Each structure stands twice: as structure tokens, then as C-alpha cells.
Amino acid sequence: MLNPAILKRLREWKYNPVSFVQDGIEATPSKQQAELLRTFPLHKRHTVRSGHGTGKDACASWLIMNFMTTRPYAKVVCTAPTNRQLADILWSELSKWFRRSIFRDEFVIQSDKIFHKESPKEWWCRAVSPSVKASKEEQAETLAGFHGDHLLIVVDEASGVPDPVFIPLEGAMTQPDNIVLLIGNMTRGTGYFYDSHFDIKQRDKWNKLHWDSRDSENVDPAYPIYMKDKYGEDSNVFRIRVAGEPPKDDEKTFIPLSWAISCIDNEIPIAEDEPLYLGVDVARYGEDSSIILPRKGLRIYPWTTFQGLNTIDLGGHTLEVMRDMDAEGIGIDEIGVGAGLVDWMHKLPGASRKVHGVNVATESSDKFRFHRLRDELWWEMREKCRNQQYWFPGSTAKEREMSDELCNELSSLYYDFDANGAYVIESKKTAKARGIKSPNIADALALSEYFHNTAYRIFLSKGSAPKKPRRPWEIQQHNIPSPDNWMAC
């Protein structure tokens, strides 16, 4: 048991979390973190929209520890969009600070639960996460059934948590010491987390805090400058990752950024026998980059970027990636300089049968829906982003940075309609004219989309001559709304 002096301090720390962090954990909060710590005892509902690197998960961990150590038989429930996000970010941070605190001997830390040694069934912190593939009723069960005199619910990366998860939240706030904390980057301009900051009927119920990365002592000053130079201060990526603001999706944008971001580190089961293949978008010289993007089913692996390579050098790197990853096939953009790469690789023993040229300027399956093949492939990407069907890399900081760039490209292009009312995705030339960089990674993903529904047939037929792949619409018909109602999907 803790000695009487510590017990006295605990009673004081309940209403002074700043002192708790400084003395009980021996950490120094930033000004932003201190503001949340100071206001925590004064409100039942807290919501923090933040940029990257501000220490929001550390602060949430401190508040969880404060709650668990200053209340008898406290119960804390933590949730996030996925198990991995919960385990790798918030739970990892919470475990680290518990072990550094003066209370480390009072609690047992497990992979999904932390409990007091003397009361493991009544005094605990649990990690639970919803499934984006579950029904709304099943998602609503994530936070259902949790009650107690001292209950804290923490929702990390709250913008990515499905809205049905929040349904039972108010029902759990029945006692005076029942508290909820929402934290995260605001990746969507809709939903429960967004409403807690901006909805005129909801926002006054919350203690609303906004943490801009540019104002945080925890953020390297070079980071906002890097993001500004890379994406632009007006870009949605900068708004979300630096400014801590929600995205502004232009009505002309074909793929909303929030849809693409929802696919980062999105845990999707992948069949073991699914063939791995490469999408290669070819650039020659200038500011554009050539991309070699590996894909297996709906999982996209970290890609390789090259700039200023000639056709032969790019071909050599493509072969190297193919061999290293044991790729079953390659789809190459054969327009312009890409045609030379296709021709060169077709002459190589052992590689020719795996190489397939794709001309995205050819006609689509239905000229009344899609102006040409490129527009249809971008539609395929749009629908998979909308339904969170992709798995973009995100298990490390470097991978998340890569996926941020892909998401920015996916959301960078506008759309229009041709004389038949068919979709026309903005050309690279037009996009560049308004200051948008060429979406080379997104185009490599689009090339891989050409083979998605036929990968088994095309790439697993080892030893056979190259086959002309059947396009996606030859395998299954897609339910594509008319131009008048697609935005209502």
C-alpha cells in the first residue's frame, strides 16, 4: 500500500493533474498539455483536435494515470479506430509512463489491460476497439455496458472511429465522476468528433482545445516548414497534420482526403496465396518521379521512388524489386517513355511473361460513364477509399509519411463530365497549371487497379506466355451511380 504521505498527495492530485505529472511522473508538460491538465477536473467532456507531434497521447496517458491513482476502483476504457493504433500508440505510451511513475508497483500492465494489484476485477483500464467491417449494431457495442462511479472513456484518433461507436457514450455519463476525452487529428469534416468542435448544438457541451503543431514546444520547428514546403500551407494534409484543422474538401475533388486517410494502417485480411505484383508509373526527367508500387490483394506495400532515371536504369531497378519481393507480375504505364520500358523488359529472359503494358488513354468499359480507362481506374480507387477497402502502409512514422503523400495525391485531382455525361478526371497538365504536383504514386496505384480483379488468373499462371488481362469490368459489373447522384453515395 502507498504510505500516508502519498495518499494525501493523491487527494490533492485529483484536482491538480499538472502537479501530479510533475511530481508523480516527473514529466514536464507543454503549455498545450498543461491547459488540458488544468481544465480536466472542471468538465465532464473534453475534445482535443491536434496537429502531429504535440504530445496528445502522452497527455492522455497522464490523465488516465491520474484518474486511476486518485479514484478508488476507477475504471478506464480506451478505444481507437483499430487494434494496431490502440496498441502501438496510446497503449504503448500509457505503458511507458506507468513504468516511469512512482505508482509502477501498484499496477499490473498487460497487453490489453492494466489493473490494480489488490482489486484486479474492480480497478482497471481496458483497451477495446471497434471493427470497421462490423455492422452498426456491432460497432455500437464497443463502449456499451461500461458503468461505474469513477469512469473515464478515452477515444484516441477520434475522427477515424465509426460514429455508431459513440451512440452509447452519453448513456455511460450518468454519474458525476464519469468523464470522456476525445483526441486526435481531425481527418474528417463530419462525424461525432467534428461535431464536438463545430456543431452549434453540440460544441457548447465540450471543453474544446485546439493544438496547432506550430505552437507546441514538443514539435521540431523544422517540421511545419517541411510540411509547408512539401504540400503547401493551404493543403489539406498541412491543415490536418500541422494546423490541427479539419480538411476542406472542394466540391470538385474526386476523392475526399478523409476517405484516403481512413485507409492508412487499415487492417484488412489478405489471402496468403494472393499474388504480389507491381504497378510502375514511368517518368523520364524533370520534377516528376517514377514509382514502383507493390500490391498484394488490397494491401499496398511501401513503394520506391526514383527521379531522373533513364529507361534502362529504371528497368534495372524494377527487376531488382521484382526479384527481392518475388513479385508475380508487373503493370507498366506504356504511354510515352513507358513504352520503351515495356519493350526492353519484354526482351529479358524470365521477365517478359510477367510484364504487361497498360495504356490508360484507351476507351473505358462504358463511354457514357467514363471518358476513358484512366477515369475508370480512378473511380475504382475512389470506391475502395470510400469503403475503406485499401490497406496503406502505416506501421512506422516513415510509412505514415509515405501514405500521407499518397493520400494527398489521391485527393488532389478534380473531376468534370464530357459531352456524354461521363467522368473526366483532371489531367496532369491541367493540375500542374494550378500548382498541383503530378500524382505519380496515385497513378501507380491506378495501374495496379487494372489487374486487381484478374490477378489470380494473370499472375499465377507461371510458365505460360503473357496473357492480355481481362479488365475489371469483364469480371464483375460495378454498381456505378449516375453523374447526378454519385456524391450522395
C-alpha positions as CSV (number, residue, x, y, z in Angstrom):
1,M,0.0,0.0,0.0
2,L,1.0,3.6,-0.5
3,N,2.2,5.4,2.5
4,P,0.0,8.1,4.2
5,A,2.0,11.0,2.7
6,I,1.4,9.7,-0.8
7,L,-2.3,9.1,-0.1
8,K,-2.6,12.7,1.0
9,R,-0.9,13.8,-2.2
10,L,-3.3,11.7,-4.2
11,R,-6.2,13.6,-2.8
12,E,-4.6,16.8,-3.8
13,W,-3.5,15.5,-7.3
14,K,-7.1,14.6,-8.2
15,Y,-7.8,18.3,-8.6
16,N,-4.3,19.3,-9.7
17,P,-3.2,17.0,-12.6
18,V,-0.3,19.3,-13.5
19,S,1.3,18.8,-10.1
20,F,0.6,15.0,-10.5
21,V,2.5,14.9,-13.7
22,Q,5.4,16.9,-12.4
23,D,5.8,15.1,-9.1
24,G,4.2,11.6,-9.7
25,I,5.6,11.0,-13.1
26,E,8.5,13.5,-13.2
27,A,7.5,14.9,-16.6
28,T,7.2,18.5,-17.8
29,P,4.0,19.2,-19.7
30,S,4.0,21.7,-22.6
31,K,1.7,24.8,-22.4
32,Q,-0.9,22.9,-24.6
33,Q,-0.7,19.8,-22.4
34,A,-0.9,21.9,-19.2
35,E,-4.1,23.6,-20.4
36,L,-5.8,20.2,-20.8
37,L,-4.5,19.0,-17.4
38,R,-5.7,22.2,-15.7
39,T,-9.2,22.1,-17.2
40,F,-9.6,18.3,-16.8
41,P,-11.2,18.5,-13.2
42,L,-13.6,21.2,-14.3
43,H,-15.5,19.4,-17.1
44,K,-17.0,16.1,-18.0
45,R,-16.5,16.2,-21.7
46,H,-13.1,17.1,-23.3
47,T,-12.2,17.1,-27.0
48,V,-8.8,18.0,-28.4
49,R,-8.1,18.4,-32.1
50,S,-4.4,18.4,-32.7
51,G,-1.6,18.5,-35.3
52,H,1.1,16.0,-35.3
53,G,3.8,15.6,-32.6
54,T,2.1,17.7,-29.9
55,G,2.2,15.0,-27.3
56,K,-1.6,14.3,-27.2
57,D,-1.1,10.6,-26.5
58,A,1.3,11.4,-23.7
59,C,-1.1,13.8,-22.1
60,A,-4.0,11.3,-22.5
61,S,-1.8,8.7,-20.7
62,W,-1.1,11.1,-17.9
63,L,-4.8,11.8,-17.4
64,I,-5.5,8.1,-17.4
65,M,-2.9,7.5,-14.7
66,N,-4.2,10.4,-12.7
67,F,-7.7,9.0,-12.9
68,M,-6.7,5.5,-11.9
69,T,-4.5,6.5,-9.0
70,T,-6.7,9.3,-7.5
71,R,-10.0,7.4,-7.6
72,P,-10.7,4.1,-5.7
73,Y,-12.0,1.3,-8.0
74,A,-11.6,3.5,-11.1
75,K,-12.5,2.2,-14.5
76,V,-11.0,3.5,-17.7
77,V,-11.9,2.4,-21.2
78,C,-9.6,3.3,-24.2
79,T,-10.6,2.9,-27.8
80,A,-9.2,3.8,-31.2
81,P,-10.1,3.1,-34.9
82,T,-8.1,-0.2,-35.0
83,N,-6.4,-2.6,-32.6
84,R,-3.0,-1.7,-34.0
85,Q,-3.5,2.1,-33.5
86,L,-4.6,1.4,-29.9
87,A,-1.7,-0.9,-29.1
88,D,1.1,0.8,-31.0
89,I,0.3,4.4,-30.0
90,L,-1.9,5.0,-26.9
91,W,-1.3,1.7,-25.1
92,S,2.4,1.9,-25.8
93,E,2.6,5.4,-24.4
94,L,0.5,4.5,-21.4
95,S,2.7,1.6,-20.5
96,K,5.8,3.7,-20.8
97,W,4.7,6.3,-18.4
98,F,3.3,3.9,-15.9
99,R,6.6,2.2,-15.7
100,R,8.4,5.5,-15.1
101,S,5.9,6.7,-12.4
102,I,6.1,6.3,-8.6
103,F,3.0,4.0,-8.9
104,R,4.6,1.3,-11.0
105,D,4.5,-1.2,-8.2
106,E,0.8,-0.8,-7.6
107,F,-0.5,-1.9,-11.0
108,V,0.0,-4.8,-13.4
109,I,0.4,-3.9,-17.1
110,Q,-0.9,-6.4,-19.7
111,S,-1.3,-6.2,-23.5
112,D,-4.9,-5.0,-23.3
113,K,-5.5,-4.3,-19.6
114,I,-3.9,-2.5,-16.6
115,F,-5.2,-3.3,-13.2
116,H,-4.6,-2.6,-9.5
117,K,-2.9,-5.5,-7.8
118,E,-5.4,-5.6,-4.9
119,S,-8.6,-5.3,-7.0
120,P,-8.0,-6.6,-10.5
121,K,-11.7,-7.0,-11.3
122,E,-12.9,-3.7,-10.0
123,W,-10.0,-1.3,-10.6
124,W,-8.7,-1.3,-14.2
125,C,-8.0,0.2,-17.6
126,R,-9.0,-1.7,-20.7
127,A,-8.3,-1.4,-24.4
128,V,-11.2,-2.1,-26.7
129,S,-11.5,-1.3,-30.4
130,P,-14.3,-1.5,-33.0
131,S,-14.3,-3.3,-36.3
132,V,-14.9,-1.1,-39.3
133,K,-16.3,-4.2,-41.0
134,A,-18.9,-4.9,-38.3
135,S,-22.5,-3.8,-38.6
136,K,-23.6,-0.5,-37.0
137,E,-25.2,-2.5,-34.2
138,E,-22.0,-4.4,-33.5
139,Q,-19.9,-1.2,-33.6
140,A,-22.2,0.4,-31.1
141,E,-21.4,-2.4,-28.6
142,T,-17.8,-1.3,-28.4
143,L,-18.5,1.2,-25.5
144,A,-21.8,-0.3,-24.3
145,G,-22.1,-1.8,-20.9
146,F,-19.4,0.2,-19.1
147,H,-20.6,2.0,-15.9
148,G,-19.2,3.0,-12.6
149,D,-18.9,5.8,-10.1
150,H,-15.5,6.7,-11.5
151,L,-15.4,6.0,-15.2
152,L,-13.2,7.6,-17.8
153,I,-13.6,6.9,-21.6
154,V,-10.7,7.9,-23.9
155,V,-11.2,7.8,-27.6
156,D,-7.8,8.2,-29.5
157,E,-7.7,9.2,-33.2
158,A,-11.4,10.0,-32.6
159,S,-12.0,11.2,-36.2
160,G,-11.4,7.7,-37.5
161,V,-13.7,5.9,-35.0
162,P,-17.0,4.9,-36.7
163,D,-19.9,7.1,-35.5
164,P,-22.0,4.2,-34.2
165,V,-19.3,3.6,-31.5
166,F,-20.3,6.9,-29.9
167,I,-24.0,6.0,-29.6
168,P,-23.8,4.6,-26.0
169,L,-21.4,7.3,-24.9
170,E,-24.0,9.6,-23.3
171,G,-25.6,6.6,-21.5
172,A,-22.3,6.0,-19.8
173,M,-22.1,9.6,-18.5
174,T,-24.7,9.2,-15.7
175,Q,-22.5,9.8,-12.7
176,P,-20.8,13.0,-11.5
177,D,-17.3,11.5,-12.0
178,N,-17.9,10.0,-15.4
179,I,-15.6,11.7,-18.0
180,V,-14.9,11.4,-21.7
181,L,-11.8,12.5,-23.6
182,L,-11.7,12.7,-27.4
183,I,-8.3,13.3,-29.0
184,G,-6.7,13.1,-32.5
185,N,-6.1,14.7,-35.9
186,M,-9.3,15.9,-37.4
187,T,-9.2,13.9,-40.6
188,R,-12.9,14.3,-41.4
189,G,-15.2,17.3,-41.8
190,T,-18.1,15.3,-40.4
191,G,-18.9,12.9,-37.6
192,Y,-19.1,12.9,-33.8
193,F,-15.6,14.3,-33.2
194,Y,-16.1,17.1,-35.7
195,D,-19.4,18.0,-34.2
196,S,-17.8,18.2,-30.7
197,H,-15.9,21.2,-32.0
198,F,-18.1,22.8,-34.7
199,D,-21.7,21.7,-34.4
200,I,-23.7,24.6,-33.0
201,K,-25.9,22.2,-30.9
202,Q,-23.1,20.1,-29.5
203,R,-19.9,22.2,-29.2
204,D,-21.0,24.1,-26.1
205,K,-21.2,20.8,-24.1
206,W,-17.5,20.2,-24.6
207,N,-14.2,21.6,-23.2
208,K,-12.7,22.3,-26.7
209,L,-9.0,22.5,-27.2
210,H,-7.1,23.1,-30.4
211,W,-3.4,22.2,-30.6
212,D,-1.5,23.6,-33.6
213,S,1.9,21.9,-34.1
214,R,3.4,25.3,-34.8
215,D,2.6,26.3,-31.2
216,S,3.9,23.2,-29.5
217,E,7.2,23.0,-27.6
218,N,7.2,19.3,-28.4
219,V,7.4,19.8,-32.2
220,D,10.7,20.4,-34.0
221,P,10.2,23.9,-35.7
222,A,11.6,22.3,-38.9
223,Y,8.6,20.0,-39.2
224,P,5.9,22.6,-40.1
225,I,8.3,24.2,-42.5
226,Y,9.0,20.9,-44.2
227,M,5.2,20.1,-44.5
228,K,4.6,23.6,-45.8
229,D,7.2,23.3,-48.5
230,K,6.1,19.8,-49.4
231,Y,2.4,20.2,-49.5
232,G,1.6,23.9,-49.3
233,E,0.1,25.8,-46.3
234,D,-3.4,25.6,-47.9
235,S,-3.3,21.9,-48.5
236,N,-5.5,19.5,-46.5
237,V,-2.5,17.5,-45.4
238,F,-1.0,20.6,-43.8
239,R,-4.3,21.5,-42.2
240,I,-4.7,18.1,-40.6
241,R,-1.1,17.2,-39.7
242,V,0.2,20.6,-38.7
243,A,-2.7,23.1,-38.1
244,G,-4.9,20.6,-36.4
245,E,-7.9,21.7,-38.5
246,P,-10.4,19.6,-40.5
247,P,-9.9,19.2,-44.2
248,K,-11.6,21.4,-46.7
249,D,-12.8,19.2,-49.4
250,D,-13.5,21.1,-52.6
251,E,-16.8,20.1,-54.2
252,K,-14.8,19.4,-57.4
253,T,-12.4,16.9,-55.6
254,F,-12.9,13.4,-56.9
255,I,-11.6,11.5,-53.8
256,P,-12.0,13.3,-50.5
257,L,-8.9,13.3,-48.4
258,S,-10.7,11.8,-45.4
259,W,-11.6,8.7,-47.4
260,A,-8.0,8.1,-48.4
261,I,-6.6,8.7,-44.9
262,S,-9.1,6.2,-43.4
263,C,-7.1,3.5,-45.3
264,I,-3.8,4.2,-43.6
265,D,-2.8,1.2,-41.5
266,N,-6.3,-0.2,-42.1
267,E,-6.2,-3.9,-41.0
268,I,-7.7,-5.9,-43.9
269,P,-7.2,-9.7,-44.1
270,I,-5.2,-10.7,-47.1
271,A,-5.2,-14.3,-48.5
272,E,-1.8,-15.9,-48.3
273,D,-2.0,-17.1,-51.9
274,E,-2.9,-13.7,-53.2
275,P,-0.3,-12.8,-55.9
276,L,2.0,-9.8,-55.2
277,Y,2.5,-7.6,-58.3
278,L,3.9,-4.2,-59.1
279,G,2.4,-1.0,-60.6
280,V,5.0,1.1,-62.3
281,D,4.4,4.7,-63.3
282,V,7.2,6.0,-65.5
283,A,8.7,9.4,-65.7
284,R,11.9,10.5,-67.5
285,Y,13.4,13.7,-66.4
286,G,12.3,16.9,-64.7
287,E,10.4,17.1,-61.4
288,D,8.2,14.0,-61.9
289,S,9.2,10.7,-60.3
290,S,9.0,7.1,-61.4
291,I,7.2,4.9,-58.9
292,I,7.4,1.1,-58.3
293,L,4.5,0.2,-56.1
294,P,4.0,-3.3,-54.8
295,R,0.5,-4.6,-54.1
296,K,-1.0,-7.9,-52.8
297,G,-4.8,-8.0,-52.9
298,L,-6.0,-4.8,-51.2
299,R,-2.7,-4.3,-49.3
300,I,-0.3,-1.7,-50.7
301,Y,3.3,-2.1,-49.6
302,P,5.9,0.8,-49.3
303,W,6.8,1.9,-52.8
304,T,10.1,3.0,-54.3
305,T,10.6,6.5,-55.8
306,F,13.2,7.4,-58.5
307,Q,13.9,10.7,-60.1
308,G,15.9,11.5,-63.3
309,L,16.4,7.8,-64.4
310,N,16.6,6.8,-68.0
311,T,14.6,3.8,-69.2
312,I,17.3,1.2,-68.8
313,D,18.2,2.2,-65.3
314,L,14.5,2.2,-64.2
315,G,14.2,-1.2,-65.8
316,G,17.1,-2.5,-63.7
317,H,15.5,-1.2,-60.5
318,T,12.2,-2.7,-61.5
319,L,13.8,-6.1,-62.0
320,E,15.6,-5.7,-58.6
321,V,12.3,-5.0,-56.8
322,M,10.6,-7.8,-58.7
323,R,13.2,-10.3,-57.6
324,D,13.6,-9.0,-54.0
325,M,9.8,-9.2,-53.4
326,D,9.2,-12.3,-55.6
327,A,6.6,-10.4,-57.5
328,E,4.4,-12.4,-59.8
329,G,3.9,-9.7,-62.4
330,I,4.3,-6.0,-63.4
331,G,1.9,-3.5,-64.8
332,I,3.6,-0.6,-66.5
333,D,2.3,2.7,-67.9
334,E,3.1,2.3,-71.6
335,I,2.3,5.8,-72.7
336,G,5.3,7.8,-73.8
337,V,8.6,6.8,-72.3
338,G,6.9,3.9,-70.5
339,A,6.5,2.1,-73.9
340,G,10.3,1.8,-74.1
341,L,10.5,0.2,-70.7
342,V,7.8,-2.3,-71.7
343,D,9.7,-3.2,-74.9
344,W,13.0,-3.5,-73.1
345,M,11.7,-5.7,-70.4
346,H,9.9,-8.0,-72.9
347,K,13.3,-8.9,-74.3
348,L,14.6,-10.1,-71.0
349,P,14.5,-13.9,-70.3
350,G,12.4,-14.7,-67.3
351,A,10.8,-11.3,-67.2
352,S,8.9,-11.0,-70.4
353,R,6.0,-13.2,-69.3
354,K,5.5,-11.1,-66.2
355,V,5.4,-7.7,-67.9
356,H,2.1,-6.1,-69.0
357,G,1.8,-2.7,-70.6
358,V,-1.2,-0.6,-69.7
359,N,-2.4,2.3,-71.9
360,V,-4.8,4.3,-69.7
361,A,-5.7,6.5,-72.7
362,T,-7.7,3.7,-74.2
363,E,-11.5,3.6,-74.0
364,S,-13.4,2.6,-70.9
365,S,-16.0,-0.2,-70.5
366,D,-18.8,2.4,-70.9
367,K,-18.2,5.7,-72.6
368,F,-21.4,7.1,-71.1
369,R,-19.9,6.6,-67.6
370,F,-16.2,7.0,-68.0
371,H,-14.4,9.1,-70.7
372,R,-11.5,6.6,-70.9
373,L,-9.7,3.9,-69.0
374,R,-7.8,6.3,-66.7
375,D,-11.1,7.7,-65.4
376,E,-12.5,4.3,-64.7
377,L,-9.4,3.2,-62.8
378,W,-9.6,6.4,-60.7
379,W,-13.2,5.5,-60.0
380,E,-12.1,2.1,-58.7
381,M,-9.7,3.8,-56.3
382,R,-12.3,6.3,-55.2
383,E,-14.8,3.5,-54.3
384,K,-12.1,1.5,-52.4
385,C,-11.1,4.6,-50.4
386,R,-14.8,5.4,-49.7
387,N,-15.4,1.9,-48.4
388,Q,-12.0,1.7,-46.5
389,Q,-11.0,-1.3,-48.6
390,Y,-7.3,-0.5,-49.0
391,W,-4.5,-1.1,-46.6
392,F,-2.0,1.7,-47.0
393,P,1.3,1.3,-45.1
394,G,1.4,3.0,-41.7
395,S,3.1,0.9,-39.0
396,T,6.0,3.3,-38.7
397,A,6.4,7.1,-38.8
398,K,8.2,6.8,-42.2
399,E,5.4,4.7,-43.7
400,R,2.7,7.1,-42.4
401,E,4.6,9.9,-44.1
402,M,4.6,8.0,-47.3
403,S,0.9,7.3,-47.1
404,D,0.2,10.9,-46.3
405,E,1.8,11.7,-49.6
406,L,-0.3,9.1,-51.4
407,C,-3.5,10.4,-49.8
408,N,-2.6,13.9,-50.7
409,E,-2.2,12.9,-54.4
410,L,-5.4,10.9,-54.4
411,S,-7.3,13.9,-53.2
412,S,-5.6,16.4,-55.4
413,L,-7.4,16.0,-58.7
414,Y,-10.7,17.5,-59.8
415,Y,-13.3,15.9,-62.0
416,D,-15.7,17.0,-64.7
417,F,-18.0,15.5,-67.3
418,D,-17.7,15.1,-71.0
419,A,-20.4,15.7,-73.6
420,N,-21.8,12.2,-72.8
421,G,-22.0,13.0,-69.1
422,A,-19.1,10.6,-68.4
423,Y,-16.5,11.3,-65.8
424,V,-13.3,13.0,-66.8
425,I,-10.5,13.1,-64.2
426,E,-8.3,16.2,-64.3
427,S,-5.2,15.7,-66.4
428,K,-1.7,16.1,-65.0
429,K,-1.1,19.1,-67.3
430,T,-4.2,20.9,-66.0
431,A,-3.4,20.0,-62.4
432,K,0.1,21.4,-62.8
433,A,-1.3,24.6,-64.2
434,R,-3.0,25.3,-60.9
435,G,0.1,24.3,-58.9
436,I,-0.6,20.6,-58.2
437,K,2.3,18.2,-58.4
438,S,2.0,15.2,-60.6
439,P,0.2,12.3,-58.8
440,N,2.7,9.7,-59.7
441,I,2.1,7.4,-56.7
442,A,-1.6,7.5,-57.2
443,D,-1.2,6.7,-60.9
444,A,1.0,3.7,-60.0
445,L,-1.8,2.6,-57.7
446,A,-4.3,3.1,-60.5
447,L,-2.2,0.9,-62.8
448,S,-2.3,-1.9,-60.1
449,E,-6.1,-1.4,-60.0
450,Y,-6.2,-2.6,-63.7
451,F,-5.2,-6.1,-62.5
452,H,-7.0,-6.3,-59.2
453,N,-9.9,-8.5,-60.1
454,T,-7.8,-10.6,-62.5
455,A,-4.5,-11.0,-60.6
456,Y,-5.1,-14.7,-59.8
457,R,-5.6,-15.5,-63.5
458,I,-2.9,-13.3,-64.9
459,F,0.0,-13.6,-62.5
460,L,-0.3,-17.1,-61.0
461,S,-0.2,-18.8,-64.4
462,K,3.6,-19.4,-64.1
463,G,5.4,-20.6,-67.1
464,S,2.8,-19.5,-69.6
465,A,3.1,-16.8,-72.2
466,P,1.8,-13.4,-71.4
467,K,-1.9,-13.1,-71.5
468,K,-3.9,-10.0,-72.2
469,P,-5.5,-9.3,-68.8
470,R,-9.3,-9.0,-68.7
471,R,-10.2,-5.6,-67.3
472,P,-12.1,-5.3,-64.0
473,W,-15.4,-4.8,-65.7
474,E,-15.0,-8.1,-67.6
475,I,-15.0,-9.9,-64.3
476,Q,-17.7,-8.1,-62.4
477,Q,-20.1,-5.3,-63.1
478,H,-19.9,-2.3,-60.7
479,N,-22.9,-0.5,-59.3
480,I,-21.9,3.0,-60.5
481,P,-24.4,5.8,-59.8
482,S,-25.3,8.3,-62.5
483,P,-23.5,11.6,-62.7
484,D,-26.5,13.3,-61.0
485,N,-26.4,11.3,-57.7
486,W,-22.9,9.9,-57.2
487,M,-22.0,12.4,-54.5
488,A,-24.9,11.1,-52.4
489,C,-23.3,7.6,-52.1
